[in-house]
Amino acid sequence: MPANRNALLRYKTLDACLRNRQRLWTLDQLIETVSEALYEYEGMDKGISRRTIQADLQMMRSDKLGYFAPIVVVEKKYYTYEDPTYSITNIPLTDSDLQRMNEAVEVLKQFRGFSHFTSLNEVVQKLEDHVYSTVQKSAPVIDFEKNEALKGLHFLEEIYQAVIQKKALSIEYQSFSARAPQLIIFHVWWLKEFKNRWFAAGIRDGEEKYGLMHLALDRMIAIETAPAIDYFVNQSINPSLFYRDVIGVSVSENLRPIRVKLFVPRPQAPYVETKPLHHSQQVVERTAEGIIIQLLVQHNYELEKEILGFGEGMIVLEPERLRTAIRQRLQAGLDAYGIRDKPSATTSGL
């Protein structure tokens, strides 16, 4: 393996350790973690020397790679970043980096129009815009939706690698309803994104008969591989088919999709037609007052949330069970505004 690739893996591993402030990192622990990463990703079983890690830390501190990493030693024993927000992944791009990225964009652009590469279009557009705005020192031409405050996004790469390498994960997880975190041994089969929120889809170890689960990345506290656990391979579920009949991620394998008819008044109709709620959406009737659309989906939380998001701009016609559920939730919202005074920060628990 080329030395620069070896070093890059070491730097990235050290960076991940020093950013993790939930642990205290001695030099020996850094050596052990880097050695595990080299074995896991490159099959190197010789480990790494103390001198190499010390040299790596010094290199990261220096200006030779442009890192200027603020690495400090606390209590003459524990290594960390003095600036908790620092990461080597946040350093500015060099002219050479920008040139290579621009060349990569030009290559990727050649694949536009091919059906197999449709999913790359947005990625290429984001990269092209970032390179352009950086080179020109101007504001980006395209402003993509983003939420920098989302929690758990730093787990994406580690979970992705666990799926690729077929490794079980030990996840410290606390759901919104739980009073305390719990440790879950989880076999991740794929990653799922819905409205800027990420989920790890898979099964809990020893509970295969209960079916697929979704763990939200923003509820994960810490993760690490569970090498003693044999990975349980997905042999039967196709993600595209699994989510075919739902909006969102709440899938019931025992429920069939239902026909949902919705009336959309004329002012909102263009928005709903140009951005369908679901791939099954079709217009079944047009009137002077608006349109009636039909969906073939399961009745789940996300469906109700989508409908409620339109307020008076979307009315459930059928089935009656969904119509009743939406009416009750709208009434509850109305009651919250009408039956009592505006809540204070104390009474609302804020």
N, C-alpha and C positions, 0 to 999 in steps of 0.2 A: 504494500500500500504506500503511495507517495507520502513523503514526510509532511507536506503541507496539509493534506487531507487528514492525516493522523492528528496533526496539531489542531486543526479546526475543530475536530470532534472533542478534543481535550478542552479547548477554550469554551466551547458551547456547554460542555458538562460542568465545568467550573463556574461558568456564569449562572447556570440554573441553580447550582448549590448556593452560591453567594447571594442570589436573589431570594432564596427560601429562608425567611427569617423565623420560621417556626422551629428550626433546628439550630444547634450550635455546632459549627464545623471546625473540627481540629484538622491538622495537616494529614494525620493518618486516615481520617474519615474521607477527606477529599481524595486521597490516593486510592482508597478502596472503591469509592464511587466512580472515579474515572476508569479504573481497571475493569469494573463491571460493565461500563458503557463500551469500552473497547472490545470486550468479549462478546457483549450482546449484539453490537452492530457490525463488528468486523471479524469476530471469531478469534481474536488475539487472547491467548490464555497465559501469556508470560507476565501479565500485570504491567505496572509502570513504576519507575524508580522514584524515590523521594527527591532526588536531584532534579529530575525532569519536571515534576509538579512545581517545585520551588522556582525553576527557571520560567515555567509557564506563567506563574503568578507575577513574576517580575516583568515578563514580556507584556502582559496585559496592563500592568501599571504604566509602562513606558509609552513613548510616542511613536515607536517603530511601526505599529499596526494602526495607529490612530485611535486606540482604545482609551488611553488615559484613565484606566479603571481605578476608582477610588477605593482600593482594597486596603482595609485596616485589620490590625490584629487586636482583639479585645482581650483584656486580662492576660496578655502575652501568650494566648493559647488558641483563641477562636477567631477564625477568619470570616469576614463579612464585608459588604459594601457600606461605606460611610453614608452614602446617599441611597436610601431605600428604593428610589425610583430608577436608579441607574441600571442599564443593561448594555452589553456590547452590541445588541441588536438594534439599539437606538442611535448609534453613531451616524453622522452625516455620510452620504455617499460621495465617493471621490469621482473625479472626472473619468477615470478609467472604469469605475463601476458603472457610471451612467452610460458610457460608450457601449459596454457589454450588454447592459439592459436594453439599450436602443436597438442593438443588433438582434437581441432575442425577440423583441417586439416585432421587428420587421419579418423575422422568420415565422413567428406564430401567426402573423396577419395573413400569410399565404394560405392558411388552412380555413379561413373564413368562407362560409358558403357550403362547406362539406358537412353533411348531416352528422357524421360521427364526432365532429368537433364543435357542435353548436354550444355545448356547455362552456367552451373556452372563450366565447365572445366577450362576456362581461369581464373575465379575468384579463384578457388582452387589452380591453378598453381602459380598465383601471390602471394597468401597468403603463400603457402608452401615455395616459394623461399625467401620471405621476412623473415620468421621465421628462415630459415636455415642460411641466410647471417648474421642475427643479432646474433644468437647464436654462430656461428663460427667466428664472427667478420671479415668476409671476404666480398669481392665484390659479388654482386648478380650473380647467375649463368645465370639468364635470364634477358635480358634487354628489357622491353616492351616499345613500342612507347608512348611517353608522351610529353606534352608541359606545363611546369609549368607556363608559362606566359599567358595562356588563361584566359581571363576575364570572370566573371560571374559564375565560378564554385561553388563559395560559396553559390549561390542561389539554387543549386540542391536539397539539403535536404529540404529546406522550400517549394519549389514547389512540391516536391514529397509528402510531408505531406499534402499539400493543395489538391492534387488529391485524396489521400487516404481518407481524411476526408471530401471531397466534399465541399470545401470552395472556394469562388471567391477571386481573388487577385486584389489589386490595384497596378499597375506596372508603375513606372516612366521609360519611354522608349524613346530612341532616335535612329532612324534608321540612316544608313549612309547618306541618302539623306536629312534628316531633319535638319533644322537650329537650332532647339531648342527641348528640351525634351517635351513629352506630357504624360499626365496621362491616362492610359488605365485600365478600369475594365475588367478583363479577366478571363474566365472560362477554366482552363487548363484541358485537357482530358488525355494527356499522354506526356512523354518526349521522344524526338527523338535525336539520335546522328548520325552524318555523318562526317566522316573524322576528328574526334576529336573536332567537333564543336557541341554544344548542342542547342536544340530548344524546346520551350514549344509549344505544339500543342493544339489548342482549338478555342474558339470563343470569339469575343468581345461582351461585354454585350449590349443587345439591337440590335445587328446586326446579329442575328442568320441566317437570310435569305441569307446573303452574304457568308456563308460557313466557312470552317475551315481556320484558319490562323496559321502561324508559327512565333513566336517571338524568336529571337536569345538571348541566355542568356548573350552573351558578349555585347549586346546593352542595357541591363537593368542597370539602375542606382540605383534603390531602389525598394523593394517590401514589401507589408504588406497585411494581410488578410483584406477583405472587409466584415465584419460581417453583415452589413445592406443589403447586396445583396444576394438573394437566388441563390444558385448554379444551373446552367443549366446542367443537366445530359446528357451525351452522350448515346443515345439510339439506334443509327443506324450505326455508323462507326466502322469497325474493322480495327485497324492499319495495320495488316499484309496484308489485302486486299487493303487498301488505297494506300500503297506504292508498290504494286505488279508490276505495269507497269512503274515504273520510276527508274532512278538513282538519288539519293539525296532526297530532300524534296520538290522540286517544282512540285506540282501535279495540273493538270487542270482536274476538274471533268467533263468538257465538251469535252475533247479530247480523242479520241481512240488511243491506241498504234499503232505505225507504224513499218513496217519491215525495219530494218536498216541493210544494207550489208556493211561490211568493209573488205578491203584487208590488211593483216598483213604480211609484208616481213618476210622471213625465220628467220633472226636473232632475231626478236622480238616475233615470233610465240610461242615459249615455255612459255614465260612469260604470254602472253594473255591466253593461254590454261590452265595454272596451276592456274591463278588468274583471273577468268572471270569478265568481266565488269558488268554483270547482270546475274541473275539466268536463264534467257531465252536464254543465249548465246549457240549457237551450231555451229560446223564447218560444212559448206555445201559443201566445195570443198578444195582439197589439190593439190598443184602444186609444181614444182621444185623451184619456186620463193617464195612461201609462202602459206598462207591459206586464205580462205574467210570465215568469220564468220557472223552469222546473229543474231540480237537482236530483240526482240519485246518490244518496249518501247515508251514512249512519247518523243517528241522532246522538251527538256528543256535546261536550262542553264548548268546544271550539266553534261548532255550528251555531249554537245559541249566541256566543260572543260576537260572531260575525254579524248576525242579524241585528242584535242589540246595538251594534256600532253604527247602524244606519238610522237609529231612532225612528222618527215618524216616516222616514224615507223607504221603509220596507215593511210589508205586512204579510204575516203567514196566513195562507189560505187553507192549507192542509199539509200534514195530517193534524187532526184535532189535538192530539197529545202535545205536539210541538207548539201549536197555537196557544194552548192553555199555559204551557211552561213560559213562553215569552210574555204573555199577558200578566202572569203572576210576577215575573221579575220586573216588568215595567211598573206595575202597581207598587211593588215594594220600593222601587226607586222613587216613585212619586210620593209615597208615604214618608220616606226618609227626608224629603224636602218640606213636606207640608204639615206633619203632625207634631213637630217639636221645633224649638228654636235652633238656630245655628250652633252646632257643637263647638265647645272651646277645645283648646289643645289638651287640656287636662282630661275632659270627659271623653274625648275621642281616642285617648291613649297615644297621641303623637308626641 
